[in-house]
Amino acid sequence: MYSNTQTTSFQYDILPTFPVQGKLSNSYHELVDHLIQNHIHCIDGFVGVNWETPMQHIQQEFVKRGLTARFVSIETALLPEAAIEEKVAPYLGGNDPLFGKKTPLELIAYFDTVKLATLRGMLNQATDNEYLIFYGPGAAFLDVSGQVMYIDLPKNILIQRMRAGLAGNLACAKQTDQKELYKRYYFVDWELLNRHKRMILSRVEILADQQSAENLPWILGNDLKATLHVMSKNYFRVRPTFEPGVWGGQWMKEHLTGIDQQVKNYAWSFEMIVPENGILLENNGQVLEISFDQLMFQESSNVLGAAQPRFDVEFPIRFNFLDTFDGGNLSIQCHPSPSYAKAEFGENFTQDESYYIVDRKGDAQVYLGFQDDIDAENFRAVLEQSFHTGEPIAIDRYVQKFESQKHQLYLIPHGTVHSSGTNNLVLEISATPYNYTFKMYDWVRPDLDGKPRPLNIDRAFANLNFNRKGDVVKDTLLSQPKVYTLDDQTSKVHLPTHEDHFYDVYRYEFMDEVKIETKGQCHIMMLVEGEAVELTTANGMKKIFHYAETFAVPAAAKSYSLRNLGTARAKVIQSFVKDHKC
């Protein structure tokens, strides 16, 4: 084990749950009873759902009742694939292997209106002798006012199915490589399906989670709404997901209980990233996962408070780990300006980041900003030559590096050249967009698949800020802590961010307990030193969070307390949207 201030008693929870206000069921018998009683004929859902399995189980339940059920896939009303391809092509970035542009398309654009009308006619003319069920993404279009069932699929499970060749893109039969599949998910499928889900959410009488081949846990719409409402006034923690990478390290494997030890390394832990994380709901041992965005669709005002008018249903701040312990350096990289992110990718805000060092060892470094004598044209020529010849670069001739300091915050506003060196555990506190890393130099190494990692030198040089060099970096990109003593056992440390960051960062340090007001903002937090803290909200809900776990208290909670359950001083990082940016 690597040395740190923790004891071995903490248990990082990879499957955090929130209590359901009502109940969950895993019974197809009860499910079909509810379909019939509520005259539900449309079962909508997300891309990647294995429709065959739940439809077979539902049909078996109808047979048990002596009833005839007919199942019709909504895919029969889709436009020809070539027509859909023509519609989505402008958002796929052409030959760019990584980047497209978020589509404004609505799901209805995929359908033939005449064929939809035919299916609606079938539904309207249905007889008592045959129970019609239409299923698939978009099925809710056939009954625009009635109740529907929705079968969801967590995005990380979708990615697993994609990698196993078990899931493709929406309305797309052809198989492409995984980068192309993911690019279309991110820029097209998720965009239009999330808008569709938001539009029909108020009509969802039953919501089910299809990540298991054996089970189909489901919840009634009213119980889901009640659960999300309670959550929006108390706390939430999403289910973290973990990914290996070419530079990945060993810290998370050594320190986080429950994660797969067979994986070579872990480069990332997505602790709270709205586009991909889910929230686990629990009742009497039953667990169902919903997408994080469902909380935002229903309760964005309670969650974001004063920041909601700016961000609508987008959750603005993300937390994730970058693990390079006994691993490698991240690529030398930068992120786009707000105008570039909007024009090129359709993002409403950009990837302004910061690195908070949770742990480090040896001579760990952070690369940040340019050397004072940087020459942009020369730097580009060196990068281009390395790309074409495979020759390594003495990168510190061009980019500054600093010895990483535990609990130091390094500021990375857009356009800043940066990287984490090896032997760091970085908590990346950032604006939510997470897909826009422009790599300039990647230490001439292949990716995990043995292929060269794509570089983005052109995009980087359209965004690099060459004024962030020399002493400017020390003066403006190394956060200077300001300590405020709250009482004889509690300190509040402000870690000021850059003026380009719309979020702020604080750290609470305490032996016993600290009481905090939200002041109209959602607080995203992590215990970065200590064993565990107990959260108590103003509404009386309690939850224990352990070392390295990320959690959030919504704006509508108004106030809460954190009680230190360990023997050492607790340190809790807190981030929220700056008031003057709302």
Backbone torsions as a table, in degrees:
resi	resn	phi	psi	omega
1	MET	NA	141.4	175.3
2	TYR	-74.9	145.7	-178.5
3	SER	-69.8	138.0	173.4
4	ASN	-159.6	-177.6	-174.2
5	THR	-87.6	2.4	-175.7
6	GLN	-86.1	157.0	166.2
7	THR	-91.8	176.8	179.7
8	THR	-87.2	7.5	-173.7
9	SER	-84.3	-20.3	-177.0
10	PHE	-71.6	150.9	179.7
11	GLN	-132.1	96.7	175.1
12	TYR	-60.8	129.1	-174.1
13	ASP	-99.4	112.2	179.9
14	ILE	-82.3	-9.0	-179.7
15	LEU	-129.0	65.5	-179.5
16	PRO	-71.6	142.0	-177.9
17	THR	-126.8	161.5	175.3
18	PHE	-124.0	137.9	-176.0
19	PRO	-70.1	132.9	179.1
20	VAL	-72.4	138.7	172.9
21	GLN	-91.6	82.9	-173.0
22	GLY	136.7	-132.1	179.4
23	LYS	-146.6	162.2	170.5
24	LEU	-110.5	154.5	174.6
25	SER	-132.7	153.1	174.8
26	ASN	-126.1	20.5	-173.7
27	SER	-100.9	119.2	172.7
28	TYR	-67.2	-30.1	178.4
29	HIS	-61.9	-49.6	178.3
30	GLU	-65.0	-35.9	-179.5
31	LEU	-61.2	-49.1	-178.9
32	VAL	-66.8	-36.6	173.7
33	ASP	-55.3	-43.4	-177.1
34	HIS	-71.8	-36.4	175.4
35	LEU	-58.7	-48.1	-176.9
36	ILE	-67.2	-47.6	-177.1
37	GLN	-61.1	-32.6	-177.1
38	ASN	-103.2	9.5	175.9
39	HIS	53.2	44.6	178.9
40	ILE	-90.1	120.4	-178.3
41	HIS	-117.5	-6.5	-176.5
42	CYS	-118.8	122.1	177.8
43	ILE	-116.0	101.6	-178.3
44	ASP	-88.2	176.9	178.4
45	GLY	175.1	-175.1	-173.0
46	PHE	-98.8	163.0	175.4
47	VAL	-64.4	145.4	177.5
48	GLY	92.5	-9.8	177.3
49	VAL	-64.7	136.0	173.4
50	ASN	-85.0	92.2	-171.4
51	TRP	-68.9	-28.4	-175.1
52	GLU	-59.8	-43.2	-175.5
53	THR	-64.7	-55.0	-179.9
54	PRO	-65.1	-33.9	179.9
55	MET	-66.5	-36.0	177.1
56	GLN	-63.5	-44.1	179.7
57	HIS	-65.0	-40.9	179.0
58	ILE	-65.0	-41.7	179.2
59	GLN	-62.5	-40.1	178.4
60	GLN	-60.2	-36.8	178.3
61	GLU	-67.6	-36.1	175.7
62	PHE	-65.7	-41.8	178.6
63	VAL	-59.7	-43.0	179.2
64	LYS	-57.9	-29.3	-179.2
65	ARG	-88.8	-1.5	-176.6
66	GLY	73.7	24.0	-177.8
67	LEU	-108.8	148.6	176.9
68	THR	-96.0	127.2	177.1
69	ALA	-122.4	139.6	178.9
70	ARG	-119.0	129.5	-176.1
71	PHE	-111.0	126.9	-178.3
72	VAL	-125.1	122.1	178.3
73	SER	-75.3	133.7	177.1
74	ILE	-65.0	-15.8	177.9
75	GLU	-58.7	-23.8	-180.0
76	THR	-66.3	-15.0	179.7
77	ALA	-102.1	4.8	179.1
78	LEU	-70.3	153.1	169.1
79	LEU	-65.3	160.8	173.4
80	PRO	-56.0	146.1	-175.5
81	GLU	-57.5	-35.0	179.8
82	ALA	-62.7	-36.6	179.1
83	ALA	-68.9	-38.8	177.9
84	ILE	-67.6	-41.1	178.4
85	GLU	-58.6	-39.8	179.6
86	GLU	-64.1	-37.4	179.8
87	LYS	-68.8	-38.6	-173.6
88	VAL	-90.4	-16.4	-175.4
89	ALA	-52.7	-40.6	-178.3
90	PRO	-62.9	-13.0	-174.9
91	TYR	-107.6	6.4	-175.6
92	LEU	-103.3	2.6	172.5
93	GLY	74.2	15.0	178.4
94	GLY	58.9	-124.8	-177.8
95	ASN	-86.5	-0.9	178.4
96	ASP	-63.4	122.6	-175.0
97	PRO	-72.9	-14.2	-172.8
98	LEU	-121.6	-36.2	-165.3
99	PHE	-116.4	137.1	169.6
100	GLY	-127.9	-152.2	177.8
101	LYS	-136.2	132.2	-176.8
102	LYS	-57.5	127.5	-174.2
103	THR	-79.1	143.5	170.4
104	PRO	-90.3	1.0	-177.3
105	LEU	-59.9	148.3	171.3
106	GLU	-100.6	154.6	-177.6
107	LEU	-59.1	-31.8	-177.6
108	ILE	-60.6	-23.0	-179.6
109	ALA	-65.8	-16.4	179.6
110	TYR	-81.9	-8.3	-169.2
111	PHE	-110.0	149.8	173.3
112	ASP	-84.6	116.8	-174.6
113	THR	-63.8	-32.0	178.5
114	VAL	-68.1	-43.2	179.0
115	LYS	-66.1	-37.9	176.0
116	LEU	-61.8	-41.8	179.5
117	ALA	-62.6	-37.1	178.1
118	THR	-63.5	-43.7	179.0
119	LEU	-66.4	-37.1	176.6
120	ARG	-63.2	-37.3	177.8
121	GLY	-63.0	-40.2	176.3
122	MET	-59.9	-42.8	-178.9
123	LEU	-65.7	-42.4	-177.9
124	ASN	-69.1	-26.4	-177.2
125	GLN	-99.5	9.8	-178.5
126	ALA	-61.8	145.5	-179.5
127	THR	-109.7	170.1	179.2
128	ASP	-68.8	-15.7	-177.6
129	ASN	-79.5	-12.6	-175.7
130	GLU	-147.2	123.9	179.5
131	TYR	-93.6	114.2	-177.9
132	LEU	-86.8	134.1	173.3
133	ILE	-129.9	121.4	175.3
134	PHE	-102.0	134.4	-174.1
135	TYR	-137.8	154.9	177.6
136	GLY	120.5	164.1	178.7
137	PRO	-58.1	119.8	-178.1
138	GLY	103.5	-2.5	-178.1
139	ALA	-58.5	-28.6	-179.3
140	ALA	-63.6	-17.2	177.4
141	PHE	-63.4	-21.6	-175.4
142	LEU	-79.7	-17.2	177.8
143	ASP	-140.1	90.6	-166.7
144	VAL	-76.4	-7.4	-179.6
145	SER	-125.5	-17.8	-175.9
146	GLY	-82.0	171.7	178.1
147	GLN	-74.0	150.0	-178.8
148	VAL	-133.4	163.6	168.4
149	MET	-105.3	147.1	179.3
150	TYR	-130.2	128.0	176.4
151	ILE	-105.9	115.7	-176.0
152	ASP	-100.0	165.7	177.1
153	LEU	-144.9	121.8	177.7
154	PRO	-58.4	143.1	-174.4
155	LYS	-66.4	-31.9	179.1
156	ASN	-70.8	-30.2	175.0
157	ILE	-70.8	-37.7	174.7
158	LEU	-58.4	-43.7	-180.0
159	ILE	-64.2	-39.6	177.0
160	GLN	-61.5	-43.1	178.9
161	ARG	-66.2	-37.5	177.1
162	MET	-60.2	-46.9	-177.5
163	ARG	-65.3	-28.2	178.8
164	ALA	-87.6	2.6	-178.9
165	GLY	75.4	19.7	-176.4
166	LEU	-103.6	-1.5	179.7
167	ALA	-147.1	140.2	176.4
168	GLY	-123.0	-167.5	179.3
169	ASN	-79.2	161.1	-179.4
170	LEU	-61.8	128.7	175.8
171	ALA	56.8	34.4	-177.3
172	CYS	-136.5	113.2	-176.8
173	ALA	-84.0	-26.6	-175.0
174	LYS	-73.7	147.6	178.7
175	GLN	-100.9	130.2	175.9
176	THR	-122.2	179.7	179.7
177	ASP	-70.5	166.9	-170.9
178	GLN	-66.5	-34.0	177.4
179	LYS	-63.5	-40.2	178.6
180	GLU	-68.0	-40.4	177.6
181	LEU	-60.7	-47.9	-178.5
182	TYR	-65.1	-41.2	-179.8
183	LYS	-58.7	-42.2	179.1
184	ARG	-70.8	-36.1	173.7
185	TYR	-56.1	-53.4	-171.6
186	TYR	-65.2	-46.6	-171.5
187	PHE	-91.1	-18.6	-176.3
188	VAL	-125.2	-67.2	-171.3
189	ASP	-56.9	-51.1	-176.9
190	TRP	-65.9	-35.8	-178.7
191	GLU	-62.3	-54.0	-174.3
192	LEU	-76.0	-30.7	177.6
193	LEU	-72.0	-35.5	176.3
194	ASN	-66.4	-40.4	176.8
195	ARG	-63.3	-40.1	178.9
196	HIS	-64.7	-43.9	179.4
197	LYS	-60.9	-43.9	179.2
198	ARG	-60.7	-38.7	-177.0
199	MET	-67.6	-36.5	-174.3
200	ILE	-100.6	-1.3	-171.3
201	LEU	-57.4	-36.3	-179.0
202	SER	-67.6	-17.7	-180.0
203	ARG	-98.3	-1.1	-177.0
204	VAL	-77.5	108.2	178.3
205	GLU	-85.0	-27.8	178.5
206	ILE	-136.7	130.2	174.1
207	LEU	-121.8	128.8	-177.3
208	ALA	-122.5	158.3	-178.3
209	ASP	-119.8	117.0	-170.6
210	GLN	-105.8	27.7	-178.1
211	GLN	-73.1	-19.7	179.1
212	SER	-99.2	140.3	177.0
213	ALA	-74.4	-24.9	-174.9
214	GLU	-93.1	-32.3	-171.7
215	ASN	-123.2	156.3	175.0
216	LEU	-135.2	77.4	177.6
217	PRO	-64.0	142.7	-178.8
218	TRP	-145.3	161.3	-178.3
219	ILE	-138.1	146.6	175.6
220	LEU	-73.9	148.4	-175.9
221	GLY	-56.5	-42.2	-179.0
222	ASN	-66.3	-37.1	177.5
223	ASP	-67.5	-38.1	177.0
224	LEU	-63.8	-45.4	179.9
225	LYS	-61.2	-42.7	-180.0
226	ALA	-64.3	-39.7	-179.6
227	THR	-65.3	-45.4	179.7
228	LEU	-64.2	-35.3	-180.0
229	HIS	-67.0	-45.1	177.5
230	VAL	-62.4	-42.9	178.5
231	MET	-58.0	-40.9	-175.0
232	SER	-69.6	-8.9	178.9
233	LYS	-115.4	7.6	-176.5
234	ASN	-133.8	-77.4	-177.1
235	TYR	-165.4	165.4	167.2
236	PHE	-156.0	152.3	171.3
237	ARG	-137.2	128.2	-178.9
238	VAL	-83.8	164.3	175.9
239	ARG	-78.6	117.9	-179.4
240	PRO	-71.6	151.9	174.7
241	THR	-127.2	152.4	-170.8
242	PHE	-127.0	140.0	-178.3
243	GLU	-135.4	138.1	172.7
244	PRO	-78.4	164.3	177.5
245	GLY	-158.7	166.1	-174.5
246	VAL	-62.7	-28.7	180.0
247	TRP	-102.0	5.8	-170.8
248	GLY	-60.0	157.5	-174.8
249	GLY	-120.7	-164.5	-171.5
250	GLN	-117.2	-2.0	-175.9
251	TRP	-61.3	-47.3	-176.3
252	MET	-66.8	-38.1	177.0
253	LYS	-61.2	-35.7	-177.6
254	GLU	-78.9	-30.1	-167.0
255	HIS	-111.8	-24.4	-173.5
256	LEU	-101.8	116.2	-176.5
257	THR	-72.1	142.0	171.9
258	GLY	95.5	-11.1	-178.8
259	ILE	-84.3	155.7	-175.4
260	ASP	-62.1	120.6	-179.3
261	GLN	-86.0	-6.9	-177.6
262	GLN	-81.9	-16.1	-179.7
263	VAL	-71.5	141.5	-175.3
264	LYS	-60.5	-42.4	179.5
265	ASN	-158.6	173.9	169.9
266	TYR	-128.5	123.0	178.0
267	ALA	-91.8	-38.4	-175.6
268	TRP	-129.1	148.0	159.2
269	SER	-125.6	117.4	177.7
270	PHE	-83.4	95.1	-175.2
271	GLU	-79.2	-35.3	177.6
272	MET	-161.0	92.0	177.3
273	ILE	-131.2	106.8	-171.9
274	VAL	-53.5	-43.4	-175.0
275	PRO	-60.8	-21.4	-174.7
276	GLU	-124.1	-27.4	-176.1
277	ASN	-75.7	156.1	174.8
278	GLY	-120.3	170.0	177.7
279	ILE	-119.5	130.0	-178.7
280	LEU	-92.8	127.1	175.8
281	LEU	-106.1	142.8	-174.6
282	GLU	-134.4	142.6	174.7
283	ASN	-155.0	118.3	176.7
284	ASN	51.1	43.2	177.6
285	GLY	85.5	-12.4	176.0
286	GLN	-85.1	141.5	-179.7
287	VAL	-130.6	136.7	176.9
288	LEU	-133.7	138.8	179.7
289	GLU	-106.8	132.0	173.0
290	ILE	-114.4	157.8	175.8
291	SER	-74.5	144.0	-179.0
292	PHE	-55.4	-35.5	-175.4
293	ASP	-65.8	-19.7	177.0
294	GLN	-65.6	-37.0	173.6
295	LEU	-60.1	-42.9	-178.8
296	MET	-69.6	-38.4	179.7
297	PHE	-59.3	-38.6	-176.4
298	GLN	-91.4	-35.7	-166.2
299	GLU	-128.5	31.1	-175.0
300	SER	-60.9	-34.5	-179.9
301	SER	-66.3	-43.3	177.0
302	ASN	-66.4	-39.0	-177.4
303	VAL	-69.9	-50.5	-170.9
304	LEU	-94.5	-19.8	178.2
305	GLY	58.9	-123.6	-175.5
306	ALA	-63.5	-22.4	-178.4
307	ALA	-84.8	-10.1	-173.9
308	GLN	-61.3	-42.6	179.8
309	PRO	-56.9	-31.4	179.5
310	ARG	-78.1	-41.9	-169.7
311	PHE	-103.7	-9.1	179.4
312	ASP	55.8	-117.4	-178.4
313	VAL	-102.2	9.3	176.1
314	GLU	-87.0	126.5	176.2
315	PHE	-81.0	123.0	-163.5
316	PRO	-81.2	-23.9	-170.3
317	ILE	-117.9	139.6	176.2
318	ARG	-123.0	150.3	170.9
319	PHE	-120.6	133.2	171.1
320	ASN	-153.2	154.1	177.6
321	PHE	-92.3	143.9	166.3
322	LEU	-119.2	118.8	-174.2
323	ASP	-112.0	113.7	176.5
324	THR	-119.5	15.6	179.0
325	PHE	-61.2	118.7	-176.2
326	ASP	56.6	26.3	178.1
327	GLY	-111.8	-136.2	-178.6
328	GLY	-129.3	179.1	174.7
329	ASN	-75.9	144.2	167.2
330	LEU	-66.2	164.7	174.9
331	SER	-64.6	154.7	169.5
332	ILE	-77.0	123.7	-163.9
333	GLN	-150.3	171.2	168.7
334	CYS	-151.6	176.4	-177.7
335	HIS	-127.9	159.4	-170.8
336	PRO	-75.2	157.7	172.2
337	SER	-71.4	161.3	178.0
338	PRO	-57.1	-42.4	-178.4
339	SER	-67.8	-37.8	178.7
340	TYR	-67.5	-43.1	179.7
341	ALA	-62.4	-37.0	179.4
342	LYS	-71.9	-48.2	-175.7
343	ALA	-69.9	-41.7	-174.0
344	GLU	-86.4	-35.9	-169.8
345	PHE	-120.9	-7.3	-179.8
346	GLY	75.0	17.4	179.4
347	GLU	-83.7	142.7	-179.0
348	ASN	-81.0	-18.7	173.8
349	PHE	-152.6	168.5	-169.7
350	THR	-109.1	-177.1	-169.2
351	GLN	-95.3	66.1	174.7
352	ASP	-79.1	122.8	-170.2
353	GLU	-117.8	169.5	166.1
354	SER	-150.5	150.7	177.3
355	TYR	-108.6	119.8	172.3
356	TYR	-107.6	124.6	-175.3
357	ILE	-86.9	108.6	178.8
358	VAL	-81.9	-38.8	179.0
359	ASP	-153.5	157.3	179.1
360	ARG	-162.1	165.5	175.6
361	LYS	-151.5	164.2	176.0
362	GLY	60.4	-134.4	-177.5
363	ASP	-104.7	40.0	-177.3
364	ALA	-54.5	139.3	-175.7
365	GLN	-126.6	156.8	168.5
366	VAL	-121.1	127.3	176.1
367	TYR	-89.4	128.3	-173.9
368	LEU	-157.6	119.6	176.0
369	GLY	74.9	166.8	-176.1
370	PHE	-90.8	157.2	168.1
371	GLN	-65.5	154.8	-173.6
372	ASP	-62.1	-28.8	-176.3
373	ASP	-97.5	22.8	-176.9
374	ILE	-58.7	136.2	173.8
375	ASP	-118.1	113.2	-171.9
376	ALA	-58.8	-44.5	-177.2
377	GLU	-66.5	-42.0	178.6
378	ASN	-65.1	-42.5	179.5
379	PHE	-60.0	-43.6	179.6
380	ARG	-64.7	-41.9	-179.5
381	ALA	-61.4	-40.5	179.8
382	VAL	-65.4	-42.4	178.9
383	LEU	-63.1	-44.1	-179.5
384	GLU	-64.0	-40.9	179.7
385	GLN	-64.0	-43.8	178.9
386	SER	-61.8	-39.6	179.8
387	PHE	-61.9	-40.5	-175.4
388	HIS	-83.8	-28.2	-175.0
389	THR	-104.1	-18.9	-175.9
390	GLY	77.1	15.0	179.6
391	GLU	-84.9	137.1	179.3
392	PRO	-69.8	159.1	-179.8
393	ILE	-115.9	141.8	168.8
394	ALA	-79.5	81.1	-166.6
395	ILE	-64.5	-26.4	-178.5
396	ASP	-74.6	-2.5	168.7
397	ARG	-72.0	-20.5	-175.4
398	TYR	-116.0	-32.7	-174.7
399	VAL	-117.3	133.9	178.2
400	GLN	-72.5	151.9	171.8
401	LYS	-135.0	146.6	-177.3
402	PHE	-126.5	141.7	173.8
403	GLU	-63.9	125.0	-176.8
404	SER	-70.0	142.6	-179.6
405	GLN	-119.1	130.6	178.6
406	LYS	-59.8	132.5	179.9
407	HIS	73.8	8.8	173.6
408	GLN	-83.7	145.0	176.0
409	LEU	-108.4	122.6	177.8
410	TYR	-105.2	128.8	-171.0
411	LEU	-96.4	130.3	-174.7
412	ILE	-131.2	68.3	174.1
413	PRO	-66.0	162.0	-175.7
414	HIS	-51.9	144.5	178.6
415	GLY	86.3	-1.3	-177.1
416	THR	-91.1	125.3	175.0
417	VAL	-69.8	136.9	-175.2
418	HIS	-165.0	168.7	173.6
419	SER	-174.2	154.8	167.4
420	SER	-97.0	134.7	172.3
421	GLY	-80.8	179.8	-178.9
422	THR	-69.4	159.1	175.6
423	ASN	70.6	31.4	172.2
424	ASN	-117.2	145.2	159.3
425	LEU	-110.0	108.3	-176.8
426	VAL	-99.7	129.1	163.2
427	LEU	-91.0	111.1	179.2
428	GLU	-87.1	112.6	174.8
429	ILE	-102.5	123.2	-166.5
430	SER	-153.9	162.3	162.8
431	ALA	-62.7	151.8	-167.2
432	THR	-60.7	-42.5	-178.4
433	PRO	-50.1	135.4	-169.3
434	TYR	-134.7	6.5	-169.4
435	ASN	-107.7	4.2	-165.0
436	TYR	-117.6	62.5	176.6
437	THR	-97.9	116.8	178.8
438	PHE	-95.6	102.4	-177.5
439	LYS	-81.7	131.1	177.3
440	MET	-106.2	-32.9	-177.6
441	TYR	-149.2	130.9	-175.8
442	ASP	-129.8	34.9	171.1
443	TRP	59.9	27.8	177.4
444	VAL	44.1	49.1	-179.5
445	ARG	-120.1	152.5	176.2
446	PRO	-81.5	165.7	174.8
447	ASP	-77.9	-179.3	-179.2
448	LEU	-61.9	-26.0	179.7
449	ASP	-85.7	3.9	178.9
450	GLY	86.4	-4.8	-179.3
451	LYS	-94.2	154.5	178.2
452	PRO	-61.3	140.1	175.3
453	ARG	-75.9	135.2	-179.8
454	PRO	-63.7	136.4	173.0
455	LEU	-103.5	158.8	-175.0
456	ASN	-132.4	54.2	-174.1
457	ILE	-62.7	-42.8	-179.6
458	ASP	-61.1	-47.8	-179.7
459	ARG	-64.8	-38.4	179.4
460	ALA	-60.9	-46.5	-176.6
461	PHE	-73.4	-12.6	171.5
462	ALA	-80.4	-6.0	-174.3
463	ASN	-131.0	-16.9	-175.8
464	LEU	-61.2	138.8	175.9
465	ASN	-104.9	103.9	-175.8
466	PHE	-82.3	-1.1	174.0
467	ASN	-81.1	-13.6	177.3
468	ARG	-86.0	84.4	-173.7
469	LYS	-149.4	164.3	175.1
470	GLY	53.2	-136.7	-176.9
471	ASP	-68.3	-19.6	177.4
472	VAL	-58.2	-36.1	-179.6
473	VAL	-64.7	-48.6	179.5
474	LYS	-62.1	-37.8	-173.9
475	ASP	-78.2	-27.6	-171.3
476	THR	-122.9	-15.7	-174.5
477	LEU	-115.4	-2.7	171.8
478	LEU	-105.6	105.7	-175.3
479	SER	-59.1	134.9	-178.7
480	GLN	-103.3	105.7	-173.9
481	PRO	-62.8	143.9	173.4
482	LYS	-123.0	120.2	-173.0
483	VAL	-99.8	130.1	176.3
484	TYR	-119.7	125.5	178.3
485	THR	-85.9	119.1	-179.6
486	LEU	-89.3	-39.0	173.2
487	ASP	-160.0	-171.5	-172.8
488	ASP	-70.3	-7.0	178.7
489	GLN	-128.8	7.5	-173.7
490	THR	-136.3	130.8	174.1
491	SER	-123.1	147.3	173.9
492	LYS	-118.2	118.3	-175.6
493	VAL	-108.9	119.8	175.8
494	HIS	-88.4	125.8	174.7
495	LEU	-110.0	85.9	-171.7
496	PRO	-58.9	139.0	176.4
497	THR	-96.7	174.9	-179.5
498	HIS	-73.5	157.2	-179.8
499	GLU	-62.0	-22.5	177.6
500	ASP	-78.5	-17.9	178.6
501	HIS	-79.0	131.6	176.8
502	PHE	-88.5	-0.9	179.5
503	TYR	-116.8	156.5	178.2
504	ASP	-116.4	165.3	-178.4
505	VAL	-135.5	132.5	175.0
506	TYR	-130.4	164.4	172.8
507	ARG	-135.7	127.2	174.6
508	TYR	-98.2	132.3	178.6
509	GLU	-123.8	125.2	-174.0
510	PHE	-158.0	152.3	176.3
511	MET	-93.0	-35.1	-172.6
512	ASP	-112.8	-76.3	-173.1
513	GLU	-153.2	148.7	174.5
514	VAL	-133.5	140.5	177.6
515	LYS	-110.4	135.5	-171.0
516	ILE	-135.1	141.2	172.8
517	GLU	-103.6	141.5	-180.0
518	THR	-75.5	-27.8	-179.9
519	LYS	51.9	41.0	174.5
520	GLY	79.8	13.5	179.8
521	GLN	-127.2	150.2	172.7
522	CYS	-79.6	130.7	-179.9
523	HIS	-104.4	123.4	175.5
524	ILE	-104.8	130.0	-169.5
525	MET	-137.3	160.0	172.8
526	MET	-149.7	137.3	171.7
527	LEU	-78.7	109.4	-175.3
528	VAL	-102.8	-6.6	170.8
529	GLU	-156.8	137.5	-174.6
530	GLY	118.2	-177.2	-176.6
531	GLU	-102.0	-49.4	-178.3
532	ALA	-164.7	153.4	173.1
533	VAL	-129.6	150.0	174.8
534	GLU	-106.1	120.8	175.5
535	LEU	-86.5	132.9	170.1
536	THR	-127.6	119.8	-179.4
537	THR	-86.5	166.2	178.3
538	ALA	-61.3	-23.5	178.3
539	ASN	-84.7	-2.3	175.1
540	GLY	95.1	0.3	177.0
541	MET	-76.2	142.4	-179.8
542	LYS	-123.0	146.3	176.6
543	LYS	-156.6	136.2	177.3
544	ILE	-94.4	133.1	175.9
545	PHE	-122.0	138.0	-174.1
546	HIS	-101.4	170.9	177.9
547	TYR	-50.8	131.9	175.8
548	ALA	76.8	5.0	176.6
549	GLU	-89.1	138.0	177.2
550	THR	-98.0	136.9	176.4
551	PHE	-147.4	166.6	-177.1
552	ALA	-135.7	144.8	171.6
553	VAL	-115.4	116.3	-177.1
554	PRO	-65.3	160.0	179.7
555	ALA	-57.2	-38.3	-175.3
556	ALA	-70.3	-9.8	175.8
557	ALA	-67.2	-26.0	176.3
558	LYS	71.9	-50.4	178.2
559	SER	-154.8	161.5	-179.0
560	TYR	-162.6	166.6	174.6
561	SER	-127.3	152.3	174.6
562	LEU	-121.9	122.5	179.8
563	ARG	-109.8	128.1	-178.9
564	ASN	-73.8	121.5	179.4
565	LEU	-98.6	-2.4	-178.3
566	GLY	-100.3	-179.7	-179.8
567	THR	-93.9	-19.2	179.2
568	ALA	-98.6	166.8	178.5
569	ARG	-63.3	130.1	178.9
570	ALA	-86.0	141.4	174.4
571	LYS	-127.7	121.6	-176.9
572	VAL	-121.5	120.4	174.3
573	ILE	-79.7	141.7	-179.7
574	GLN	-136.7	134.8	177.3
575	SER	-133.5	147.5	178.8
576	PHE	-160.1	166.4	-178.9
577	VAL	-72.6	133.4	176.9
578	LYS	-63.2	136.8	-176.7
579	ASP	-58.8	-42.4	-172.7
580	HIS	-72.3	-8.2	179.0
581	LYS	-93.9	-7.2	-173.6
582	CYS	-79.6	NA	NA
